[in-house]
Amino acid sequence: MSGVYRPTWSAIAQALSNQVVVQLAAAGLPPLTPEIDGSPGAIQIGPQFTVEQGSPPRIVMIPTGFKFENSRDVVSPTGNPGQNLTWDPRAIGVQWKTYEVQCWGCNFIEANGVFEPAPDPLLDYDAAQILCEMVWQAAQALTAGEWATKSGTIDVTPTLIRVGRIVKFDLAISTPAPDFLYPYAPNPTAGTITTKISINGGSPVPP
């Protein structure tokens, strides 16, 4: 993978998966369904996992697209009074990777440390929402706000879902693109940028 500067699709999903697994355990919630080979449950990556036999709780992330864009243009070096905002002259671009996330939740009851499915027409919706919240919390914890989501949908097709409910939504993760450098482009409406200092709290004076 020589020459790849940005986090890969699978690396991002794996990092989110690790965080979600920790969060579920900390909250005392059922873990994601273990794999057929007995390995611990994790977020699955790819559309092939949406049609295979499985059971909730289950999260699948499907890469759907990406886009490049400029990073934030305006920066304030210190935020001190009397100091104007300055423009980042060589902004490093970012790449937004987008996934469709499918969260399959089902109401569970716990007895002697064992979780058993207890499908409920109302609580199944809440269980699916909790999985969505876990993904959003993981994205916030790992990216410090460099993520975004859109409105989602609820799949209630009875022939496809035996128990529980599936909620689908788009998730975009921002990653730096150091090989995608934008040229200097000053704001045409900003006018002349100056820096002023304030001495002992007095009026700003030219340097």
C-alpha positions in Angstrom: 0.0 0.0 0.0 2.9 2.3 -0.7 1.9 5.9 -1.3 -1.4 5.8 0.5 -1.6 8.8 2.8 -5.2 8.7 3.9 -6.8 6.2 6.3 -8.4 3.4 4.3 -12.1 2.4 4.2 -11.5 -0.7 6.3 -9.2 1.1 8.8 -11.8 3.7 9.6 -14.5 1.1 10.0 -12.3 -1.1 12.2 -11.5 1.9 14.4 -15.2 2.6 14.8 -15.9 -1.0 15.5 -13.3 -1.2 18.3 -14.8 1.9 19.9 -18.4 0.7 19.6 -17.5 -2.7 21.2 -16.0 -0.9 24.2 -19.0 1.4 24.5 -21.5 -1.4 24.4 -19.6 -3.3 27.1 -19.3 -0.1 29.3 -23.0 0.5 29.0 -23.9 -3.1 29.9 -25.6 -3.7 26.6 -25.6 -6.9 24.5 -22.4 -7.3 22.4 -22.6 -7.4 18.6 -23.4 -10.9 17.4 -20.3 -13.1 17.3 -19.1 -14.4 13.9 -19.7 -18.0 12.7 -16.1 -18.9 13.5 -16.6 -17.9 17.1 -14.7 -14.6 16.9 -16.1 -11.7 18.9 -18.7 -9.5 17.2 -17.6 -6.5 15.3 -18.9 -4.0 12.7 -19.0 -5.7 9.3 -17.7 -4.0 6.2 -19.4 -4.5 2.8 -22.8 -5.1 1.2 -22.3 -8.9 1.3 -23.0 -8.8 5.0 -26.5 -7.4 4.5 -27.9 -10.5 2.8 -26.2 -13.3 4.7 -27.9 -15.1 7.6 -27.4 -13.3 10.8 -29.0 -12.0 13.9 -29.1 -8.7 15.9 -27.4 -6.8 17.4 -25.5 -6.2 14.1 -23.9 -3.2 12.4 -22.8 -3.1 8.8 -20.9 -0.3 7.1 -21.0 -0.1 3.3 -18.6 2.3 1.5 -20.6 4.4 -0.9 -18.4 7.3 -2.1 -16.0 10.1 -1.3 -15.2 13.7 -2.1 -12.3 16.1 -1.7 -12.7 19.7 -0.4 -10.7 22.5 1.1 -10.1 22.6 4.8 -11.2 25.5 6.9 -9.8 28.7 5.5 -9.9 31.1 8.4 -7.8 30.6 11.5 -7.2 32.7 14.6 -3.6 32.2 15.9 -4.3 33.1 19.5 -7.7 34.6 19.8 -6.3 37.5 21.7 -8.2 40.8 21.6 -6.9 43.2 19.0 -5.6 40.4 16.7 -7.4 39.9 13.4 -8.2 36.6 11.8 -5.7 35.5 9.2 -6.1 33.3 6.2 -4.3 29.9 6.0 -2.2 30.5 2.9 -1.6 26.8 2.0 -4.7 24.8 3.2 -4.3 21.0 3.2 -7.4 19.4 1.6 -9.5 16.8 3.3 -11.2 13.7 1.9 -14.7 12.8 3.1 -15.4 9.1 3.0 -19.1 8.2 3.1 -20.6 4.9 4.3 -24.2 3.6 4.5 -24.5 2.3 8.0 -27.1 -0.3 8.8 -27.9 -0.9 12.5 -30.0 -4.0 13.2 -31.3 -3.8 16.8 -33.6 -6.0 18.8 -34.9 -5.8 22.4 -33.0 -8.1 24.8 -33.5 -9.1 28.4 -30.7 -10.1 30.7 -30.9 -13.1 33.0 -27.9 -14.3 35.0 -25.5 -12.3 32.8 -27.0 -13.9 29.6 -28.8 -11.8 27.0 -31.8 -13.3 25.3 -33.8 -11.8 22.5 -37.2 -10.5 23.5 -38.7 -8.9 20.3 -41.0 -6.1 21.0 -42.7 -3.9 18.4 -41.8 -0.7 20.2 -38.6 -1.5 22.0 -37.0 -2.9 18.9 -37.0 0.6 17.5 -35.2 1.9 20.6 -32.6 -0.9 20.4 -31.8 0.1 16.8 -31.5 3.7 17.8 -29.0 2.8 20.6 -26.8 1.1 18.0 -27.0 4.3 15.9 -26.0 6.4 18.9 -23.1 4.1 19.6 -21.8 4.7 16.0 -22.2 8.5 16.3 -20.5 8.5 19.7 -17.6 6.5 18.4 -17.2 8.8 15.4 -17.1 11.8 17.8 -14.6 10.2 20.0 -12.3 9.2 17.2 -12.5 12.2 14.9 -13.2 15.1 17.3 -16.2 16.3 15.4 -14.8 15.7 11.8 -17.9 13.6 10.9 -21.4 14.2 9.6 -24.6 12.3 9.1 -27.9 12.8 7.3 -31.4 11.7 7.8 -32.0 8.0 8.0 -34.6 5.4 7.1 -36.2 2.5 9.0 -36.5 -0.8 7.1 -39.6 -2.6 8.3 -39.9 -5.2 5.5 -41.4 -8.2 7.3 -40.1 -10.7 4.8 -36.5 -9.6 5.3 -36.4 -9.0 9.0 -37.5 -11.8 11.3 -36.9 -9.9 14.6 -35.9 -6.4 15.4 -35.6 -3.3 13.3 -33.0 -2.0 10.9 -32.1 1.7 10.8 -30.0 3.0 7.8 -28.2 6.3 7.6 -25.2 7.9 5.8 -22.0 8.6 7.8 -19.2 10.7 6.4 -15.8 10.8 8.0 -13.2 13.5 7.2 -9.6 12.5 6.8 -6.6 14.8 6.0 -5.3 14.6 2.4 -1.7 15.8 2.6 -1.1 15.1 -1.0 -4.0 17.2 -2.0 -2.7 20.7 -1.4 -4.8 23.7 -2.3 -3.1 26.8 -3.8 -3.1 30.1 -2.0 -6.4 31.8 -2.6 -7.0 35.0 -0.5 -10.5 36.0 0.3 -11.4 38.8 -2.3 -13.7 40.5 0.3 -11.4 40.4 3.2 -9.4 43.5 2.3 -6.0 44.2 3.8 -5.1 41.9 6.7 -3.2 43.6 9.5 -2.0 42.4 12.9 -2.2 44.7 15.9 -1.1 44.4 19.4 -2.5 45.7 22.6 -0.2 46.9 25.3 -1.3 46.7 28.9 -4.9 46.6 27.8 -4.7 49.9 26.0 -5.9 50.8 22.6 -4.6 48.7 19.7 -1.6 50.3 18.0 0.2 49.4 14.8 3.3 47.2 15.3 
